[in-house]
Amino acid sequence: MKKLVAAILSTATIAGVVASGVTAFATQTIDGREGDTSGEIQVNGIIGEFDNTTPGPDPVDPNAWINVTIPTTALFYTTKESEHTEITSPEYKVTNNSFKGVVVSVSDVDTPLNMGEVDLLNVNNIELFANGEATPVDSDEESNPSFNLVLSFAPVEE
């Protein structure tokens, strides 16, 4: 009985798409004047949990392709050699675990704390804080500025 209901629903869905005239994917034209009386449609499916690390049909929600690994914390600091005016940082990576490409963007800087001494801070040439470089109030005393870097991700559209 389940198979019969599924077949009826599938037929109704295909008929609805054909009847509506809405084009969601590539199309083909069957023209009887050219001797064409039939056509083939490639039908792909996803049964079970969608695996965004392997090739397969696109899910209904394209954001399901997003699968990235990002650091949970990052560090920036000044050095004695620069008299604590040049900001440096280790290199951090965003790893794409998805089969499809993912675009990474800086969408916000949230909850800045004690950032008064930081005059210029860039992430991948994106200016987050501007006015110069670090201006320590007292370079012999440690201060601990911080903020949350908010990233956004989007699947690459083909």
Residue, then its C-alpha position, 0 to 999 in steps of 0.5 A: m500500500k505504501k508503494l502505491v501511495a508513493a507512486i500516486l504522489s510521485t505521479a501527481t507531483i510530476a503532473g503538477v510540475v508539467a501542468s504548472g509550466v514552472t521550469a525548475f531545472a534544465t528542460q527538453t522539448i518533445d516535438g511530434r513533428e520531428g518524430d519524437t513521441s517519448g522522452e527520458i527524465q533522469v530522476n535522482g533521489i536522496i534516501g536517508e541522511f544527506d551526506n554533504t561530503t560526497p557527490g550527489p543530487d542537490p538537497v532541497d536546501p542548498n545550505a545543507w552543503i555547508n560543512v566547515t571546520i573553524p577555530t574556536t578561538a584565535l589570538f592576536y598580539t604585539t611584540k617587544e621588537s615592534e615596541h608593541t605597536e605592530i599587531t601580528s597573529p598565527e595563521y588560522k584556517v577555515t577547512n571546507n569539508s563539503f563536496k561543493g565549494v563554500v564562500v566564507s565572509v566576515s559578517d560582523v564583529d560582535t562584543p568588542l571589549n577593551m579595543g581602545e588600544v587597537d587602532l587597526l586590525n585586518v582579517n584577510n584584508i578586511e578592515l575590522f578596526a581602523n585608525g592606525e596601528a596599536t597604541p598601547v597606553d602602557s607597553d609594560e603592562e598587559s591589556n587583553p582586548s577581545f571580540n567575537l568574529v562572526l563568519s557567514f557561509a554560503p554554498v557556491e552556486e554553480 
